[in-house]
Amino acid sequence: MKFLLTLLSIALAVLSSARVAGAAMIDWADDVEDYSSSIQNYASIMMDESTTWWLTGPPDGDIGDYVGGWRFNAPNEYIVMHWETAIPDLPGDDLMIHLYGGPSAVANVLASVDGSTFTNIGTLDGGIPLEFRQESFDFDARFGADISYVKVERVAIGPQTGMFFDAFGGVDTPEPGATTLLLTAAAFLAVWWRRGS
């Protein structure tokens, strides 16, 4: 019995290591690989190595402090996010970005297997200032391997073109090994329970 409970606990721990969204799991970006010199939060505090966590992990929904992006008229702004466990190309949407921006904002979204060659997978348009939204993108069989890097790059410059990011998430499925482990433990527990009753 102790063994079965341990097995079940391990399986549940593995499955809960990612945030569940419906049937899929979300693998939030692990770190900021690169960014341009003017990336800042909404309060105009410049992002540096000690604050790149603003963009990693699940959304925290803080309008002013825990976001990173661009405002004013600085051209050529960009952010490159990195995943230690690459994002697979699954049926449907593969990438989610939690953000807000001015009504005239535009940014390209690009993905890469190796961090050096990027392919455009879509565009982010403006929204309602200070109102978070979530945008999703499909890799659509454009890549020969799983994606480890995602880049957002500024397109529009001028009034109301600021854009701020809160979180980047790759849609994933539970690890097959963890799912099998969980189902096996549950089956053993069911058999044991039936025999005991």
TAPE-V173795 format. One record per residue. N is the residue number from 1. PSI is psi in whole degrees, -180 to 180 (none if undefined). OMEGA is omega in whole degrees, -180 to 180 (999 if undefined). D_CENTER is the distance of its C-alpha to the mean C-alpha in Angstrom with 1 decimal. Layout:
BEGIN
[[N PSI OMEGA D_CENTER] [N PSI OMEGA D_CENTER]]
END
This chain:
BEGIN
[[1 -44 179 38.3] [2 -42 180 36.7] [3 -44 -179 35.2] [4 -40 178 33.7] [5 -38 176 32.2] [6 -44 178 30.7] [7 -45 179 29.3] [8 -41 179 27.8] [9 -43 179 26.3] [10 -46 -179 24.6] [11 -44 179 23.1] [12 -38 179 21.8] [13 -42 179 20.3] [14 -44 -179 18.5] [15 -32 -178 17.2] [16 2 -180 16.1] [17 -14 174 14.1] [18 157 -179 10.9] [19 128 -177 10.4] [20 135 174 12.3] [21 101 -175 12.0] [22 -133 -179 15.3] [23 -18 -178 16.2] [24 171 176 12.9] [25 153 -180 10.5] [26 125 176 6.8] [27 100 -177 5.9] [28 147 -179 3.8] [29 141 -176 4.8] [30 -34 -180 8.5] [31 167 175 10.3] [32 116 -178 11.4] [33 -41 -176 13.6] [34 157 176 15.7] [35 156 180 16.5] [36 168 -168 19.6] [37 -17 -175 22.3] [38 17 178 22.0] [39 133 -173 18.4] [40 170 172 19.1] [41 -180 -175 18.3] [42 -25 179 20.2] [43 11 178 23.2] [44 22 173 23.5] [45 123 -176 22.9] [46 139 177 21.8] [47 141 174 18.7] [48 -173 -176 19.9] [49 -27 -178 19.1] [50 -10 -177 19.6] [51 12 178 17.1] [52 -17 177 14.0] [53 -15 175 12.6] [54 -32 -172 12.4] [55 -3 -178 9.0] [56 164 179 7.6] [57 -178 -178 7.3] [58 163 179 7.3] [59 140 176 8.9] [60 -9 172 12.5] [61 16 179 14.1] [62 120 -175 16.5] [63 -47 -169 17.9] [64 -45 -167 19.7] [65 -46 -167 18.7] [66 49 174 15.1] [67 163 176 13.6] [68 138 180 14.1] [69 -149 -177 15.5] [70 154 174 19.0] [71 -174 -178 22.1] [72 -143 -173 25.8] [73 27 179 26.8] [74 119 179 25.3] [75 170 173 24.8] [76 33 178 22.6] [77 144 178 19.6] [78 159 174 16.3] [79 135 176 13.2] [80 121 179 11.9] [81 152 -177 8.7] [82 142 175 9.3] [83 129 176 8.4] [84 -39 174 11.7] [85 112 -173 11.4] [86 152 -178 11.0] [87 123 179 9.4] [88 159 175 12.5] [89 99 -178 14.0] [90 166 174 14.8] [91 136 -180 16.9] [92 -160 -176 15.4] [93 143 -177 12.0] [94 -20 -174 9.5] [95 138 175 6.5] [96 139 177 5.8] [97 127 179 6.4] [98 121 -171 8.3] [99 175 164 11.4] [100 161 -179 15.1] [101 169 178 17.9] [102 162 -176 21.5] [103 -23 -180 23.3] [104 7 -177 24.1] [105 145 174 20.7] [106 136 176 19.5] [107 147 173 16.8] [108 148 175 16.1] [109 124 -177 12.9] [110 153 180 13.5] [111 154 -177 12.3] [112 145 174 14.3] [113 -42 -170 15.4] [114 -5 -180 17.2] [115 0 179 16.1] [116 -35 178 19.4] [117 115 -177 19.6] [118 144 178 17.2] [119 133 180 17.5] [120 128 179 16.9] [121 0 178 15.0] [122 -174 -176 15.6] [123 144 172 16.3] [124 126 178 15.2] [125 174 -179 18.4] [126 168 -180 19.7] [127 -153 178 19.6] [128 122 -178 21.4] [129 136 177 21.4] [130 16 176 19.9] [131 114 -178 18.6] [132 147 172 14.9] [133 165 178 13.6] [134 131 177 10.7] [135 145 -178 10.9] [136 150 -178 10.1] [137 146 180 11.2] [138 129 177 13.1] [139 -23 168 13.8] [140 42 176 17.3] [141 31 179 18.9] [142 -8 -174 19.0] [143 149 -179 18.2] [144 -3 -180 20.3] [145 173 -180 17.8] [146 155 -174 14.2] [147 129 178 11.7] [148 -13 -176 10.9] [149 139 174 10.5] [150 135 -178 9.3] [151 135 169 11.7] [152 133 -179 12.5] [153 136 -177 16.3] [154 138 175 18.7] [155 -54 -176 21.4] [156 140 177 23.4] [157 139 -179 25.5] [158 -172 -178 27.8] [159 140 176 28.1] [160 35 178 25.2] [161 11 177 22.7] [162 149 179 20.5] [163 133 -176 16.8] [164 138 -174 14.5] [165 142 -179 10.7] [166 -37 -177 9.5] [167 150 177 5.7] [168 125 -177 2.8] [169 136 175 1.4] [170 132 179 4.6] [171 130 -178 7.7] [172 168 175 10.2] [173 157 178 13.7] [174 145 178 15.5] [175 129 -179 17.3] [176 -39 180 20.6] [177 -40 180 22.5] [178 -41 179 21.2] [179 -45 179 21.9] [180 -43 179 25.4] [181 -44 -180 26.1] [182 -46 -179 25.4] [183 -40 179 27.5] [184 -46 180 30.3] [185 -42 180 30.5] [186 -41 179 30.7] [187 -45 178 33.4] [188 -41 179 35.4] [189 -40 179 35.2] [190 -45 179 36.5] [191 -47 -179 39.3] [192 -43 -179 40.3] [193 -42 179 40.3] [194 -42 -179 42.5] [195 -34 -178 44.9] [196 -21 -175 45.2] [197 none 999 46.0]]
END
